[in-house]
Amino acid sequence: GGSPLMAAVLAMSSVSVPSQVIAVYTPEAGYQGTDTFQYVAVGPGGTSAPATATIQVVGKVPMAQAITAVAIDGQPVSVELTTAATGGPFTAATVTSVSPADQATATIIAGGAANARTFRLQVTPKARFSGTITVGYTLANAFGTSTPAIVTVTVTARPNPAQDANVRAMSDAQAEAARRFSRTQLGNFMNHAETLHGADCARSTNGLRLGSTDLPYQRHMPGQPIEGSAPDGNLRTSRTTEASARDEAPVEASTGCGGKVGVWAGGTINIGTRDAITGRSKVSATTSGVSAGVDLHVAKGVTLG
């Protein structure tokens, strides 16, 4: 061109020359050491002899960044270390400190391609720990290791289910249902056992009773029978207590003396036709326990079931 120009041939670097005749040297990424390039000056008097410029390239170590994260006790949380850091490509990451050391574990997990490695930190707080965990770490590249940076993890403890009112209510309800079921089963078998006293053969009996869950909630006019009730009042309601179910033997329908083998059933099934909350039509069936069995009459006064 018409302006003075310098030229250089470099194996590992590139050079650009602005109009002010200043050579700008840019080393290749990851290069460290001594580099040179030659140049000549061209002017009205001709071209100068080649001269050599020697440059000492000093690499930059990475710069790790402070990071924050949140976690739940006992659950691991992963933090990407290389996303915000400068000075890549990175070659390694190291945990330098964990505080409190007895309340968490910290692990470096490597990923990515060989020429573009990534590193993430996995922190696992101990169960039932709440508070702040700090983890120091460093990043390294071909030129050295960064100064330590801190990852701050805020740990929130999971609530104790034993102190949750809803959980306690469900647990109590399940326990009460199990107790009620066992008492009903015992009552059914005891009532049936009483019918075997003095029997000289096996009888098939049906001791199932039907009740209604609608009657206690339905409104009716004075003097009018409750909707769904039997005129003679024989239909039992779900208000029948467990004590009466145990103490009063059910009226069992018997087929008479059936020989050596008899089949029996006992318990109460409550039928509902309305939703207890909305009052709308809804058919449902509930029971606190239904029992059934087979009896084998061996001899007078001896029955296996």
Secondary structure, 3 states (H helix, E strand, C coil): CCCCCCCCCCCCEEEECCCCCCCEEEECCCCCEEEEEEECCEECCEECCCEEEEEEECCCCCECCCEEEEEECCCCEEEECCCCCECCCECEEEEEEEECHHHEEEEEEEEEECCEEEEEEEEEECCCCCEEEEEEEEEEECCEECCCEEEEEEEECCCCHHHCHHHHHHHHHHHHHHHHHHHHHHHHHHHHHHHCCCCCCCEEEEEEEEEECCHHHCCCCCCCCCCCCCCCCCCEECCCCHHHHHHCCCCCEEEEECCCEEEEEEEEEEEEEECCCCCCEEEEEEEEEEEEEEEEEEECCEEEC
